[in-house]
Amino acid sequence: MSAPRKRVLVAEGDQIILVLLSHILTRQGYLVDTVATADEAEARLMGDHYDAVLLDADMPGWRMEWLREVADGRVIILSGKTLETDLPVGVVIRKPIEFASLLETVANCLTKTH
């Protein structure tokens, strides 16, 4: 019997990046859900369990309060600028994203949190 597939939530405001990330992660065997707004991300994170979460820090409307509630090392922040944070996130990845590095980061995040 094979292990259950890991669930990943991708919250990204740029539709092209959102589709690319979803495609790449799905091809790697992850079950991927996508959202394009901070409100959708918050609703998903409060209602469902994800093994890893990729969040676009540049997406308007995301609130530190709810991110603090869910950031337990399984969150990977994507940002187009240098971002200093005291949140317990897995890592901050700068855009433009190097996809090989992203896949390694997701795999490492899943290993650390499970």
N, C-alpha and C positions, 0 to 999 in steps of 0.2 A: 504494500500500500504506500503510495507516495505522500509526502508531507503536504499539508494544505498550502495553497499559494498565499503569499504575503499581500496584504492590502495596503495600497498607497493612495493617499489623497494628494492631488496636485491643485493648488490654488494659485492661479496665474492670471494677471490682468491682460496680458498680451495674447490674443487668440492664436497667433502663429506659434508662439513659444509653447502655449498650452497644448496644442495639437502635437507638436514635435515631442514634448516630454511624455505625453500619454503614449504615443506610438513607440518610442524608444523603451519605455518601462514595460509596456505590454509585451513587446518582443522579447524582453528578458524574463518573462514569465510571471510578472506581478499582475495582480488584479488592480486596475487603476480607475479611480473616480476623479472627475475633474469639476472644478468650479471656477467661475470667472470674477466673482466678487467676494469681498470680505464677509458680507452677510451670509452668503451661501456657505463659505468655509466655516464660519462660526456654527451655523445650523448643523452641518455635517459632523463637525468635531464634537458637538454636544450630544448628538444622537447616535453616532456610529463609532466603532473602534477601528483605528488604522494602525498598522505596524510602523509606518513611516508617513510623514507629512512634509510636503514641499510647499513653502509659503513664499509668495512674492511680497517682499517687504515694501516694494514701491507701489503696491496696489492701494488705491485710496480706500479709506474706511476701516482698515483693520485697527483693532484696539489692543493695546498692551494688556489690558485687564484680562480679556478672555484668552489671549495667547499665554499668559502666565499660568492659567488654569490647565492648559493642555501641554505645555512645553515641558516634557519630561525626558529629554534626550532623543526623542524620536522625531523632532522637528528639524528640518533643514531649511534655513532661510536663504532665499534667492534675492540678490540685490544688485542694482546697477551702480551703487556707490559704496564706499567704505562704511561699514556698519559696526558700531561697537554696541554690544548688548550684554546685559547681566542675566538674560534669560537662560535657563538650562537647556539650550538648543544643542542639537548634535553638532552643527557646524553652520557657518555662513559661507555661501558660495557667491562669488562675484560674477555678474553678467559682463560680457558674453560668456555663456556656459560652455565649458569643455565637456562634452558628453561622456567621454571615457572616465574622466574624473568624477562626474556626477554619479555614474553607475557604481564606481568604487565607494563613493561616499554613502550612497543609499545602502549598499551591502554592509558596510561597516556600521552604519546606524542600526540596521536590523540585528546585527551580531551583538552589539552592545546592549540593546534594550530587550533582548529575548534570550 
